[in-house]
Amino acid sequence: MKKVTFFFLMLMAVLFIFVSLDLAPTDDVNSPAATHVSPRYIEEAHEETGAANMVTAVLADYRGYDTLGETTVIFTAGIACLLILDVRQKQKW
């Protein structure tokens, strides 16, 4: 069983490395994110959202649904952990 697990992990590692070679470079100043998205957020975030700072504007206004989804996943995982721990404590007594 350990050999199968090790083989599977190595296969996944090779797959992740292979896929990562196709990612866009992060230091490309001509990428669409660097030429279109970032300047718009920097120049117009305060006027469009009225937020106190850019981080709040991006997380709460521009990416609100995405942030809500991430928060829901974390909340659900926390509730699941609490329920699992509670069940185990009840079984010990």
Jmol script that loads the backbone (N, CA, C; Angstrom):
load data "model"
ATOM      1  N   MET A   1       0.818  -1.200   0.000  1.00  0.00           N
ATOM      2  CA  MET A   1       0.000   0.000   0.000  1.00  0.00           C
ATOM      3  C   MET A   1       0.860   1.261   0.000  1.00  0.00           C
ATOM      4  N   LYS A   2       1.984   1.214   0.703  1.00  0.00           N
ATOM      5  CA  LYS A   2       2.857   2.390   0.739  1.00  0.00           C
ATOM      6  C   LYS A   2       3.458   2.669  -0.629  1.00  0.00           C
ATOM      7  N   LYS A   3       3.737   1.619  -1.399  1.00  0.00           N
ATOM      8  CA  LYS A   3       4.302   1.824  -2.732  1.00  0.00           C
ATOM      9  C   LYS A   3       3.272   2.468  -3.665  1.00  0.00           C
ATOM     10  N   VAL A   4       2.020   2.058  -3.533  1.00  0.00           N
ATOM     11  CA  VAL A   4       0.962   2.644  -4.357  1.00  0.00           C
ATOM     12  C   VAL A   4       0.780   4.119  -4.004  1.00  0.00           C
ATOM     13  N   THR A   5       0.801   4.427  -2.720  1.00  0.00           N
ATOM     14  CA  THR A   5       0.655   5.815  -2.277  1.00  0.00           C
ATOM     15  C   THR A   5       1.824   6.664  -2.767  1.00  0.00           C
ATOM     16  N   PHE A   6       3.031   6.129  -2.641  1.00  0.00           N
ATOM     17  CA  PHE A   6       4.221   6.849  -3.087  1.00  0.00           C
ATOM     18  C   PHE A   6       4.165   7.084  -4.596  1.00  0.00           C
ATOM     19  N   PHE A   7       3.768   6.060  -5.353  1.00  0.00           N
ATOM     20  CA  PHE A   7       3.655   6.203  -6.803  1.00  0.00           C
ATOM     21  C   PHE A   7       2.628   7.270  -7.163  1.00  0.00           C
ATOM     22  N   PHE A   8       1.483   7.255  -6.492  1.00  0.00           N
ATOM     23  CA  PHE A   8       0.444   8.243  -6.754  1.00  0.00           C
ATOM     24  C   PHE A   8       0.939   9.652  -6.442  1.00  0.00           C
ATOM     25  N   LEU A   9       1.644   9.825  -5.325  1.00  0.00           N
ATOM     26  CA  LEU A   9       2.170  11.145  -4.964  1.00  0.00           C
ATOM     27  C   LEU A   9       3.199  11.634  -5.975  1.00  0.00           C
ATOM     28  N   MET A  10       4.057  10.735  -6.436  1.00  0.00           N
ATOM     29  CA  MET A  10       5.062  11.126  -7.430  1.00  0.00           C
ATOM     30  C   MET A  10       4.387  11.474  -8.759  1.00  0.00           C
ATOM     31  N   LEU A  11       3.358  10.722  -9.110  1.00  0.00           N
ATOM     32  CA  LEU A  11       2.615  11.026 -10.330  1.00  0.00           C
ATOM     33  C   LEU A  11       1.957  12.398 -10.244  1.00  0.00           C
ATOM     34  N   MET A  12       1.368  12.710  -9.114  1.00  0.00           N
ATOM     35  CA  MET A  12       0.752  14.027  -8.918  1.00  0.00           C
ATOM     36  C   MET A  12       1.807  15.136  -8.939  1.00  0.00           C
ATOM     37  N   ALA A  13       2.966  14.898  -8.340  1.00  0.00           N
ATOM     38  CA  ALA A  13       4.031  15.901  -8.341  1.00  0.00           C
ATOM     39  C   ALA A  13       4.498  16.189  -9.767  1.00  0.00           C
ATOM     40  N   VAL A  14       4.676  15.147 -10.561  1.00  0.00           N
ATOM     41  CA  VAL A  14       5.084  15.333 -11.956  1.00  0.00           C
ATOM     42  C   VAL A  14       4.009  16.085 -12.719  1.00  0.00           C
ATOM     43  N   LEU A  15       2.752  15.740 -12.477  1.00  0.00           N
ATOM     44  CA  LEU A  15       1.650  16.431 -13.140  1.00  0.00           C
ATOM     45  C   LEU A  15       1.626  17.910 -12.765  1.00  0.00           C
ATOM     46  N   PHE A  16       1.786  18.231 -11.484  1.00  0.00           N
ATOM     47  CA  PHE A  16       1.785  19.634 -11.048  1.00  0.00           C
ATOM     48  C   PHE A  16       2.954  20.404 -11.649  1.00  0.00           C
ATOM     49  N   ILE A  17       4.113  19.788 -11.715  1.00  0.00           N
ATOM     50  CA  ILE A  17       5.280  20.457 -12.306  1.00  0.00           C
ATOM     51  C   ILE A  17       5.031  20.694 -13.796  1.00  0.00           C
ATOM     52  N   PHE A  18       4.502  19.698 -14.482  1.00  0.00           N
ATOM     53  CA  PHE A  18       4.213  19.837 -15.918  1.00  0.00           C
ATOM     54  C   PHE A  18       3.195  20.943 -16.175  1.00  0.00           C
ATOM     55  N   VAL A  19       2.163  21.001 -15.374  1.00  0.00           N
ATOM     56  CA  VAL A  19       1.140  22.031 -15.549  1.00  0.00           C
ATOM     57  C   VAL A  19       1.686  23.410 -15.200  1.00  0.00           C
ATOM     58  N   SER A  20       2.546  23.497 -14.198  1.00  0.00           N
ATOM     59  CA  SER A  20       3.081  24.798 -13.795  1.00  0.00           C
ATOM     60  C   SER A  20       3.975  25.420 -14.868  1.00  0.00           C
ATOM     61  N   LEU A  21       4.519  24.609 -15.750  1.00  0.00           N
ATOM     62  CA  LEU A  21       5.342  25.147 -16.829  1.00  0.00           C
ATOM     63  C   LEU A  21       4.515  25.962 -17.820  1.00  0.00           C
ATOM     64  N   ASP A  22       3.198  25.740 -17.831  1.00  0.00           N
ATOM     65  CA  ASP A  22       2.322  26.439 -18.769  1.00  0.00           C
ATOM     66  C   ASP A  22       1.726  27.715 -18.173  1.00  0.00           C
ATOM     67  N   LEU A  23       2.028  28.016 -16.927  1.00  0.00           N
ATOM     68  CA  LEU A  23       1.500  29.223 -16.292  1.00  0.00           C
ATOM     69  C   LEU A  23       2.158  30.473 -16.864  1.00  0.00           C
ATOM     70  N   ALA A  24       1.441  31.553 -16.812  1.00  0.00           N
ATOM     71  CA  ALA A  24       1.993  32.826 -17.285  1.00  0.00           C
ATOM     72  C   ALA A  24       3.078  33.311 -16.325  1.00  0.00           C
ATOM     73  N   PRO A  25       4.112  33.949 -16.844  1.00  0.00           N
ATOM     74  CA  PRO A  25       5.153  34.467 -15.960  1.00  0.00           C
ATOM     75  C   PRO A  25       4.607  35.590 -15.071  1.00  0.00           C
ATOM     76  N   THR A  26       5.059  35.635 -13.838  1.00  0.00           N
ATOM     77  CA  THR A  26       4.544  36.633 -12.902  1.00  0.00           C
ATOM     78  C   THR A  26       5.234  37.986 -13.046  1.00  0.00           C
ATOM     79  N   ASP A  27       6.366  38.017 -13.700  1.00  0.00           N
ATOM     80  CA  ASP A  27       7.091  39.283 -13.823  1.00  0.00           C
ATOM     81  C   ASP A  27       6.897  39.945 -15.190  1.00  0.00           C
ATOM     82  N   ASP A  28       5.895  39.525 -15.935  1.00  0.00           N
ATOM     83  CA  ASP A  28       5.638  40.092 -17.249  1.00  0.00           C
ATOM     84  C   ASP A  28       4.881  41.414 -17.103  1.00  0.00           C
ATOM     85  N   VAL A  29       5.555  42.518 -17.413  1.00  0.00           N
ATOM     86  CA  VAL A  29       4.928  43.828 -17.268  1.00  0.00           C
ATOM     87  C   VAL A  29       3.936  44.122 -18.398  1.00  0.00           C
ATOM     88  N   ASN A  30       3.920  43.289 -19.430  1.00  0.00           N
ATOM     89  CA  ASN A  30       2.995  43.471 -20.541  1.00  0.00           C
ATOM     90  C   ASN A  30       1.785  42.540 -20.461  1.00  0.00           C
ATOM     91  N   SER A  31       1.628  41.861 -19.331  1.00  0.00           N
ATOM     92  CA  SER A  31       0.483  40.966 -19.180  1.00  0.00           C
ATOM     93  C   SER A  31      -0.800  41.788 -19.060  1.00  0.00           C
ATOM     94  N   PRO A  32      -1.953  41.211 -19.397  1.00  0.00           N
ATOM     95  CA  PRO A  32      -3.208  41.958 -19.295  1.00  0.00           C
ATOM     96  C   PRO A  32      -3.497  42.458 -17.873  1.00  0.00           C
ATOM     97  N   ALA A  33      -3.132  41.673 -16.873  1.00  0.00           N
ATOM     98  CA  ALA A  33      -3.380  42.116 -15.503  1.00  0.00           C
ATOM     99  C   ALA A  33      -2.563  43.349 -15.148  1.00  0.00           C
ATOM    100  N   ALA A  34      -1.337  43.416 -15.653  1.00  0.00           N
ATOM    101  CA  ALA A  34      -0.476  44.555 -15.333  1.00  0.00           C
ATOM    102  C   ALA A  34      -0.795  45.784 -16.171  1.00  0.00           C
ATOM    103  N   THR A  35      -1.326  45.596 -17.372  1.00  0.00           N
ATOM    104  CA  THR A  35      -1.567  46.745 -18.246  1.00  0.00           C
ATOM    105  C   THR A  35      -2.995  47.275 -18.180  1.00  0.00           C
ATOM    106  N   HIS A  36      -3.965  46.443 -17.784  1.00  0.00           N
ATOM    107  CA  HIS A  36      -5.353  46.892 -17.796  1.00  0.00           C
ATOM    108  C   HIS A  36      -6.002  46.892 -16.409  1.00  0.00           C
ATOM    109  N   VAL A  37      -5.870  45.792 -15.693  1.00  0.00           N
ATOM    110  CA  VAL A  37      -6.609  45.638 -14.438  1.00  0.00           C
ATOM    111  C   VAL A  37      -6.000  46.465 -13.316  1.00  0.00           C
ATOM    112  N   SER A  38      -4.727  46.293 -13.066  1.00  0.00           N
ATOM    113  CA  SER A  38      -4.080  46.996 -11.949  1.00  0.00           C
ATOM    114  C   SER A  38      -4.171  48.513 -12.057  1.00  0.00           C
ATOM    115  N   PRO A  39      -3.852  49.107 -13.217  1.00  0.00           N
ATOM    116  CA  PRO A  39      -3.973  50.573 -13.291  1.00  0.00           C
ATOM    117  C   PRO A  39      -5.396  51.069 -13.038  1.00  0.00           C
ATOM    118  N   ARG A  40      -6.396  50.322 -13.512  1.00  0.00           N
ATOM    119  CA  ARG A  40      -7.780  50.740 -13.274  1.00  0.00           C
ATOM    120  C   ARG A  40      -8.112  50.688 -11.791  1.00  0.00           C
ATOM    121  N   TYR A  41      -7.709  49.621 -11.110  1.00  0.00           N
ATOM    122  CA  TYR A  41      -7.954  49.532  -9.669  1.00  0.00           C
ATOM    123  C   TYR A  41      -7.258  50.670  -8.932  1.00  0.00           C
ATOM    124  N   ILE A  42      -6.021  50.944  -9.295  1.00  0.00           N
ATOM    125  CA  ILE A  42      -5.247  51.974  -8.601  1.00  0.00           C
ATOM    126  C   ILE A  42      -5.846  53.365  -8.839  1.00  0.00           C
ATOM    127  N   GLU A  43      -6.239  53.657 -10.074  1.00  0.00           N
ATOM    128  CA  GLU A  43      -6.713  54.997 -10.408  1.00  0.00           C
ATOM    129  C   GLU A  43      -8.176  55.255 -10.042  1.00  0.00           C
ATOM    130  N   GLU A  44      -9.021  54.229 -10.138  1.00  0.00           N
ATOM    131  CA  GLU A  44     -10.454  54.476 -10.009  1.00  0.00           C
ATOM    132  C   GLU A  44     -11.137  53.770  -8.842  1.00  0.00           C
ATOM    133  N   ALA A  45     -10.390  53.058  -8.012  1.00  0.00           N
ATOM    134  CA  ALA A  45     -11.017  52.280  -6.932  1.00  0.00           C
ATOM    135  C   ALA A  45     -11.744  53.178  -5.939  1.00  0.00           C
ATOM    136  N   HIS A  46     -11.118  54.252  -5.553  1.00  0.00           N
ATOM    137  CA  HIS A  46     -11.740  55.111  -4.545  1.00  0.00           C
ATOM    138  C   HIS A  46     -13.009  55.783  -5.077  1.00  0.00           C
ATOM    139  N   GLU A  47     -12.949  56.273  -6.317  1.00  0.00           N
ATOM    140  CA  GLU A  47     -14.120  56.937  -6.881  1.00  0.00           C
ATOM    141  C   GLU A  47     -15.272  55.967  -7.128  1.00  0.00           C
ATOM    142  N   GLU A  48     -14.976  54.756  -7.608  1.00  0.00           N
ATOM    143  CA  GLU A  48     -16.021  53.794  -7.944  1.00  0.00           C
ATOM    144  C   GLU A  48     -16.657  53.150  -6.720  1.00  0.00           C
ATOM    145  N   THR A  49     -15.856  52.912  -5.673  1.00  0.00           N
ATOM    146  CA  THR A  49     -16.371  52.153  -4.526  1.00  0.00           C
ATOM    147  C   THR A  49     -16.560  52.988  -3.277  1.00  0.00           C
ATOM    148  N   GLY A  50     -15.786  54.035  -3.115  1.00  0.00           N
ATOM    149  CA  GLY A  50     -15.840  54.833  -1.899  1.00  0.00           C
ATOM    150  C   GLY A  50     -15.186  54.154  -0.712  1.00  0.00           C
ATOM    151  N   ALA A  51     -14.437  53.087  -0.954  1.00  0.00           N
ATOM    152  CA  ALA A  51     -13.769  52.354   0.122  1.00  0.00           C
ATOM    153  C   ALA A  51     -12.576  53.144   0.642  1.00  0.00           C
ATOM    154  N   ALA A  52     -12.210  52.858   1.880  1.00  0.00           N
ATOM    155  CA  ALA A  52     -11.118  53.592   2.523  1.00  0.00           C
ATOM    156  C   ALA A  52      -9.762  53.269   1.905  1.00  0.00           C
ATOM    157  N   ASN A  53      -9.564  52.029   1.467  1.00  0.00           N
ATOM    158  CA  ASN A  53      -8.290  51.677   0.841  1.00  0.00           C
ATOM    159  C   ASN A  53      -8.525  50.713  -0.314  1.00  0.00           C
ATOM    160  N   MET A  54      -7.493  50.455  -1.106  1.00  0.00           N
ATOM    161  CA  MET A  54      -7.624  49.632  -2.298  1.00  0.00           C
ATOM    162  C   MET A  54      -7.905  48.172  -1.979  1.00  0.00           C
ATOM    163  N   VAL A  55      -7.321  47.645  -0.926  1.00  0.00           N
ATOM    164  CA  VAL A  55      -7.547  46.237  -0.584  1.00  0.00           C
ATOM    165  C   VAL A  55      -9.013  46.003  -0.267  1.00  0.00           C
ATOM    166  N   THR A  56      -9.596  46.875   0.506  1.00  0.00           N
ATOM    167  CA  THR A  56     -11.015  46.755   0.821  1.00  0.00           C
ATOM    168  C   THR A  56     -11.860  46.894  -0.438  1.00  0.00           C
ATOM    169  N   ALA A  57     -11.493  47.802  -1.318  1.00  0.00           N
ATOM    170  CA  ALA A  57     -12.252  47.993  -2.556  1.00  0.00           C
ATOM    171  C   ALA A  57     -12.214  46.741  -3.420  1.00  0.00           C
ATOM    172  N   VAL A  58     -11.050  46.135  -3.557  1.00  0.00           N
ATOM    173  CA  VAL A  58     -10.932  44.948  -4.401  1.00  0.00           C
ATOM    174  C   VAL A  58     -11.660  43.767  -3.784  1.00  0.00           C
ATOM    175  N   LEU A  59     -11.430  43.515  -2.496  1.00  0.00           N
ATOM    176  CA  LEU A  59     -12.036  42.337  -1.862  1.00  0.00           C
ATOM    177  C   LEU A  59     -13.538  42.475  -1.657  1.00  0.00           C
ATOM    178  N   ALA A  60     -13.995  43.627  -1.266  1.00  0.00           N
ATOM    179  CA  ALA A  60     -15.411  43.769  -0.929  1.00  0.00           C
ATOM    180  C   ALA A  60     -16.274  44.159  -2.118  1.00  0.00           C
ATOM    181  N   ASP A  61     -15.753  44.969  -3.029  1.00  0.00           N
ATOM    182  CA  ASP A  61     -16.592  45.464  -4.110  1.00  0.00           C
ATOM    183  C   ASP A  61     -16.338  44.779  -5.448  1.00  0.00           C
ATOM    184  N   TYR A  62     -15.095  44.747  -5.885  1.00  0.00           N
ATOM    185  CA  TYR A  62     -14.812  44.159  -7.190  1.00  0.00           C
ATOM    186  C   TYR A  62     -14.919  42.632  -7.168  1.00  0.00           C
ATOM    187  N   ARG A  63     -14.472  42.004  -6.090  1.00  0.00           N
ATOM    188  CA  ARG A  63     -14.488  40.547  -6.003  1.00  0.00           C
ATOM    189  C   ARG A  63     -15.381  40.080  -4.865  1.00  0.00           C
ATOM    190  N   GLY A  64     -16.490  40.706  -4.674  1.00  0.00           N
ATOM    191  CA  GLY A  64     -17.373  40.403  -3.556  1.00  0.00           C
ATOM    192  C   GLY A  64     -17.909  38.987  -3.564  1.00  0.00           C
ATOM    193  N   TYR A  65     -18.358  38.514  -4.721  1.00  0.00           N
ATOM    194  CA  TYR A  65     -18.914  37.154  -4.784  1.00  0.00           C
ATOM    195  C   TYR A  65     -17.828  36.104  -4.552  1.00  0.00           C
ATOM    196  N   ASP A  66     -16.651  36.350  -5.092  1.00  0.00           N
ATOM    197  CA  ASP A  66     -15.544  35.423  -4.885  1.00  0.00           C
ATOM    198  C   ASP A  66     -15.173  35.360  -3.413  1.00  0.00           C
ATOM    199  N   THR A  67     -15.084  36.514  -2.766  1.00  0.00           N
ATOM    200  CA  THR A  67     -14.766  36.556  -1.342  1.00  0.00           C
ATOM    201  C   THR A  67     -15.855  35.880  -0.517  1.00  0.00           C
ATOM    202  N   LEU A  68     -17.110  36.079  -0.890  1.00  0.00           N
ATOM    203  CA  LEU A  68     -18.212  35.419  -0.197  1.00  0.00           C
ATOM    204  C   LEU A  68     -18.111  33.902  -0.345  1.00  0.00           C
ATOM    205  N   GLY A  69     -17.760  33.428  -1.517  1.00  0.00           N
ATOM    206  CA  GLY A  69     -17.588  31.991  -1.735  1.00  0.00           C
ATOM    207  C   GLY A  69     -16.472  31.420  -0.891  1.00  0.00           C
ATOM    208  N   GLU A  70     -15.339  32.112  -0.837  1.00  0.00           N
ATOM    209  CA  GLU A  70     -14.213  31.647  -0.018  1.00  0.00           C
ATOM    210  C   GLU A  70     -14.591  31.621   1.462  1.00  0.00           C
ATOM    211  N   THR A  71     -15.291  32.645   1.910  1.00  0.00           N
ATOM    212  CA  THR A  71     -15.718  32.706   3.301  1.00  0.00           C
ATOM    213  C   THR A  71     -16.681  31.571   3.621  1.00  0.00           C
ATOM    214  N   THR A  72     -17.568  31.256   2.701  1.00  0.00           N
ATOM    215  CA  THR A  72     -18.518  30.164   2.901  1.00  0.00           C
ATOM    216  C   THR A  72     -17.794  28.824   3.016  1.00  0.00           C
ATOM    217  N   VAL A  73     -16.792  28.600   2.187  1.00  0.00           N
ATOM    218  CA  VAL A  73     -16.032  27.354   2.249  1.00  0.00           C
ATOM    219  C   VAL A  73     -15.311  27.232   3.583  1.00  0.00           C
ATOM    220  N   ILE A  74     -14.672  28.300   4.039  1.00  0.00           N
ATOM    221  CA  ILE A  74     -13.950  28.264   5.313  1.00  0.00           C
ATOM    222  C   ILE A  74     -14.911  28.060   6.473  1.00  0.00           C
ATOM    223  N   PHE A  75     -16.065  28.724   6.442  1.00  0.00           N
ATOM    224  CA  PHE A  75     -17.062  28.567   7.490  1.00  0.00           C
ATOM    225  C   PHE A  75     -17.576  27.124   7.530  1.00  0.00           C
ATOM    226  N   THR A  76     -17.864  26.555   6.371  1.00  0.00           N
ATOM    227  CA  THR A  76     -18.354  25.178   6.304  1.00  0.00           C
ATOM    228  C   THR A  76     -17.307  24.195   6.825  1.00  0.00           C
ATOM    229  N   ALA A  77     -16.060  24.408   6.467  1.00  0.00           N
ATOM    230  CA  ALA A  77     -14.995  23.530   6.961  1.00  0.00           C
ATOM    231  C   ALA A  77     -14.859  23.647   8.475  1.00  0.00           C
ATOM    232  N   GLY A  78     -14.969  24.846   9.004  1.00  0.00           N
ATOM    233  CA  GLY A  78     -14.888  25.028  10.454  1.00  0.00           C
ATOM    234  C   GLY A  78     -16.030  24.348  11.184  1.00  0.00           C
ATOM    235  N   ILE A  79     -17.246  24.462  10.666  1.00  0.00           N
ATOM    236  CA  ILE A  79     -18.398  23.798  11.274  1.00  0.00           C
ATOM    237  C   ILE A  79     -18.227  22.283  11.215  1.00  0.00           C
ATOM    238  N   ALA A  80     -17.744  21.768  10.088  1.00  0.00           N
ATOM    239  CA  ALA A  80     -17.517  20.329   9.962  1.00  0.00           C
ATOM    240  C   ALA A  80     -16.493  19.844  10.984  1.00  0.00           C
ATOM    241  N   CYS A  81     -15.417  20.602  11.171  1.00  0.00           N
ATOM    242  CA  CYS A  81     -14.407  20.228  12.170  1.00  0.00           C
ATOM    243  C   CYS A  81     -14.999  20.225  13.576  1.00  0.00           C
ATOM    244  N   LEU A  82     -15.786  21.230  13.895  1.00  0.00           N
ATOM    245  CA  LEU A  82     -16.415  21.279  15.217  1.00  0.00           C
ATOM    246  C   LEU A  82     -17.372  20.109  15.416  1.00  0.00           C
ATOM    247  N   LEU A  83     -18.129  19.754  14.402  1.00  0.00           N
ATOM    248  CA  LEU A  83     -19.043  18.628  14.512  1.00  0.00           C
ATOM    249  C   LEU A  83     -18.290  17.311  14.675  1.00  0.00           C
ATOM    250  N   ILE A  84     -17.198  17.151  13.949  1.00  0.00           N
ATOM    251  CA  ILE A  84     -16.397  15.931  14.077  1.00  0.00           C
ATOM    252  C   ILE A  84     -15.790  15.833  15.464  1.00  0.00           C
ATOM    253  N   LEU A  85     -15.252  16.932  15.957  1.00  0.00           N
ATOM    254  CA  LEU A  85     -14.649  16.920  17.296  1.00  0.00           C
ATOM    255  C   LEU A  85     -15.705  16.674  18.366  1.00  0.00           C
ATOM    256  N   ASP A  86     -16.896  17.228  18.198  1.00  0.00           N
ATOM    257  CA  ASP A  86     -17.963  17.033  19.166  1.00  0.00           C
ATOM    258  C   ASP A  86     -18.419  15.575  19.188  1.00  0.00           C
ATOM    259  N   VAL A  87     -18.513  14.951  18.022  1.00  0.00           N
ATOM    260  CA  VAL A  87     -18.918  13.549  17.960  1.00  0.00           C
ATOM    261  C   VAL A  87     -17.881  12.676  18.656  1.00  0.00           C
ATOM    262  N   ARG A  88     -16.633  12.947  18.438  1.00  0.00           N
ATOM    263  CA  ARG A  88     -15.582  12.142  19.070  1.00  0.00           C
ATOM    264  C   ARG A  88     -15.587  12.313  20.579  1.00  0.00           C
ATOM    265  N   GLN A  89     -15.881  13.514  21.075  1.00  0.00           N
ATOM    266  CA  GLN A  89     -15.924  13.722  22.523  1.00  0.00           C
ATOM    267  C   GLN A  89     -17.096  12.983  23.134  1.00  0.00           C
ATOM    268  N   LYS A  90     -18.225  12.926  22.457  1.00  0.00           N
ATOM    269  CA  LYS A  90     -19.387  12.218  22.976  1.00  0.00           C
ATOM    270  C   LYS A  90     -19.129  10.713  23.022  1.00  0.00           C
ATOM    271  N   GLN A  91     -18.373  10.183  22.094  1.00  0.00           N
ATOM    272  CA  GLN A  91     -18.087   8.753  22.062  1.00  0.00           C
ATOM    273  C   GLN A  91     -17.154   8.338  23.176  1.00  0.00           C
ATOM    274  N   LYS A  92     -16.271   9.223  23.610  1.00  0.00           N
ATOM    275  CA  LYS A  92     -15.335   8.888  24.694  1.00  0.00           C
ATOM    276  C   LYS A  92     -16.052   8.756  26.017  1.00  0.00           C
ATOM    277  N   TRP A  93     -17.102   9.510  26.233  1.00  0.00           N
ATOM    278  CA  TRP A  93     -17.772   9.485  27.531  1.00  0.00           C
ATOM    279  C   TRP A  93     -18.660   8.314  27.573  1.00  0.00           C
TER     280      TRP A  93
END
end "model"
wireframe off; spacefill off
backbone 0.3
color backbone group
